[in-house]
């Protein structure tokens, strides 16, 4: 019987387009179990983006690339070249390379060839392979067909994949060759909770407090959340906290001034300041797509209402800890808010279930465990096989 290692004996390299602040904890935790060390290769955000990034890691090393962006990062025509990729690999000389599984990062294919020339594996990491919608114009249809072909070609070059969710893993499996393994490491930004869970009164204080944390942009559909709150019975209308920054903030504040007075925009918060909002809230709501703050909210004992998105939400949200609702459906959001805020005792029970899910299933420690098992599935590294 093979003993399961809790560490990776080799040297690991990991490529990212950018180094978001919320990944620092995971990368440092992963570096702690890489005996040969972990080096991160990432560059600057697109000028039109407002993703909070960091260049400070406590354990992992960081090598900053120069990102050359072509078109807007949200455009279907976007692609990226990262300068210095091969030089970084030559200097670090990793045993295994992990890359974002995105064929639009053109320099990654060159890095894969370099690793394979050294007879070393490359693993792709990503949300999955969701359907690509064809656009009505001839150029749009050509681009969609090209993206589908390039995705299949790119994935075929990888030795294994790791997905953010079980849905994403299924999407990868539909494109992989028989020799390629697909692992699931459910997205997490919070560690396993320790100590006593937050204590909350069985009744709301004056108004219930509903929390959103994330980037303020149209796809988050915070406008739907404002309208849904405004249409609730007056006795259930919550104090709404919109924590974050983004290009949609000014427009959203104008809408709030028109339709809903019980809302605050405290801006972007970190550390203890953000923790205070999680501890004081009664319910976390993510009305649009994306958002790793869901798992963080659950770690603070909050029930959640989350719109369906890339599949990560399906792993996080269960009937015992929250509600998974259709994306961009204001009526369903209003109905679910009313149900949730009508029964504070039930909300408290659901919050306890949220903590249990994060303790037992979805946390940074579990992500690291999946990655270590995946890395060790490739056998001994050159340094450790002698």
CORJOVEN-V893883 format. One line per field, one symbol per residue. ss: DSSP state (@ for helix, = for strand, . for the rest). phi: phi as a letter, one per 20 degrees, with the letter a starting at -180 (. if undefined). psi: psi as a letter, one per 30 degrees, with the letter a starting at -180 (. if undefined). A space follows every 50 residues. Layout:
BEGIN
ss = ???
phi = ???
psi = ???
END
This chain:
BEGIN
ss = .......=...=======.=@@@@@@@@@@@@.=...======....... ..=.......====.=====........=====.@@@@@@@@...===== ....=.@@@@@@@@@@@....=====...........@@@@@@@@@@@@@ @@@@@@...====..@@@@@@@@.......====................ ........=====....@@@.@@@@@@@@@...@@@..=====.....@@ @@@@@@@@@...=====...@@@@@@@@@@..====......@@@@@@@. ..=====....@@@@@.....====....@@@@@@@@@@@@..@@@@@@@ @@@@@@@@@@...@@@@@@@@@@@@@.....@@@..
phi = .ffffdbdfdddcbecfcdfgfegffffffffddfeocdddbceffgeec ffdbcdcecfecdeededecmffeffdfbccdfngffffffelfebddcf ecffeffffffffffffemcecdecaepcfgdfeeffgffffffffffff ffffffeeeaccdfbfffffffffdeegeeecddcfgbcdfffcnffgec ffcfelefddcccqfebgfflfffffffffefggfdfefdddeqcrfeff fffffffecbeebcdfnfcclfffgffffefdbdccecempffgfffffe mdfcdcffbeogfffedcfecrcddfflcfffffgfgffffebfffffff fffgfffffeccbfffgffffffffffenffgfdee
psi = kkkkkglkfakkkkklelikeffeeeeeeeefgjeflkkkjlallkfflh kkllgjkeellkjkljkjkjlkffkfgklkkjkgeeeeeeeeilekkklk ijffjefeeeeeeeeeeghklkkkkafailkjkklfleeeeeeeeeeeee eeeeefflfllklfleeeeeeefffllffkkkljjkkkfklkklaklkkk kflkjckljkkkkakjleffhfeeeeeeefflkeffklkkkjjlllfgee eeeeeeeefjfhkkifakklbeeeeeeeeflfkkkjfalljffeeeeefg hklkkkkkcgfeeffeklfffakjlkkhjeeeeeeeeeeeffieeeeeee eeeeeeeeefejleeeeeeeeeeeeffgaklefgf.
END
